[in-house]
Amino acid sequence: MTKTTPKQTTSQIRADIIDAALPDIVFDGWSLSTIENAATKNGYDALTVKAAFPDGITDILDAFADLADQEMLKALAGTNADDLRVRDRIKTALIARFTYLNDHKEAVKESLKFWLNPLRKPRAAKIVWRTADHIWNWAGDTSADYNRYSKRTLLSGIIAPSTLVWLNDHSEDMIKTSDFIDARIANVMTLGKTINKFKSQ
């Protein structure tokens, strides 16, 4: 008897399997066999794995990123975004995501190696954009059309390099990462003001 029930969504099944597999990734890397073994140990059958990850490793790593997003949002549930400046909302969200991922740095490193393939970069960009969308939605952004997409695109430009800094950050309380995020946000805000000024001319 499998663990799946009619009430479970594909997203929930993916998250459940990825979460179960993470302790093994540091030793075995991201592979279909690693995922299948974790799924089996948690009561899922092979057909469920294939249905949850039809594109194999691509879907698996997509689900890993989504799990990090969901854990970030859980961590932010007790924080009132309205109490923070916009730049602090963005930083708080990013730090929450990195805090969850701190125990899975090797898994992140291995996933980045996969996404560096030029043929996979469009999918990788969509995944980063999705994270940016989650953050802006939590931050209370309700903009539409151009502003909505530009904000998420600019934030994607913060998420990617911040992740690389975080991977090499062994400082206490992620100080290096925190400082880098502050600097990137300041740069982006300056760029945004310059663009707006240019448009008004």
Rosetta blueprint (number, residue, H / E / L):
1 M L
2 T L
3 K L
4 T L
5 T L
6 P L
7 K L
8 Q L
9 T L
10 T H
11 S H
12 Q H
13 I H
14 R H
15 A H
16 D H
17 I H
18 I H
19 D H
20 A H
21 A H
22 L H
23 P H
24 D H
25 I H
26 V H
27 F H
28 D H
29 G L
30 W L
31 S L
32 L H
33 S H
34 T H
35 I H
36 E H
37 N H
38 A H
39 A H
40 T H
41 K H
42 N L
43 G L
44 Y L
45 D L
46 A H
47 L H
48 T H
49 V H
50 K H
51 A H
52 A H
53 F L
54 P L
55 D L
56 G L
57 I H
58 T H
59 D H
60 I H
61 L H
62 D H
63 A H
64 F H
65 A H
66 D H
67 L H
68 A H
69 D H
70 Q H
71 E H
72 M H
73 L H
74 K H
75 A H
76 L H
77 A L
78 G L
79 T L
80 N L
81 A H
82 D H
83 D H
84 L L
85 R L
86 V H
87 R H
88 D H
89 R H
90 I H
91 K H
92 T H
93 A H
94 L H
95 I H
96 A H
97 R H
98 F H
99 T H
100 Y H
101 L H
102 N H
103 D H
104 H H
105 K H
106 E H
107 A H
108 V H
109 K H
110 E H
111 S H
112 L H
113 K H
114 F H
115 W H
116 L L
117 N L
118 P H
119 L H
120 R H
121 K H
122 P H
123 R H
124 A H
125 A H
126 K H
127 I H
128 V H
129 W H
130 R H
131 T H
132 A H
133 D H
134 H H
135 I H
136 W H
137 N H
138 W H
139 A L
140 G L
141 D L
142 T L
143 S L
144 A L
145 D H
146 Y H
147 N H
148 R H
149 Y H
150 S H
151 K H
152 R H
153 T H
154 L H
155 L H
156 S H
157 G H
158 I H
159 I H
160 A H
161 P H
162 S H
163 T H
164 L H
165 V H
166 W H
167 L H
168 N L
169 D L
170 H L
171 S L
172 E H
173 D H
174 M H
175 I H
176 K H
177 T H
178 S H
179 D H
180 F H
181 I H
182 D H
183 A H
184 R H
185 I H
186 A H
187 N H
188 V H
189 M H
190 T H
191 L H
192 G H
193 K H
194 T H
195 I H
196 N H
197 K H
198 F H
199 K H
200 S H
201 Q L
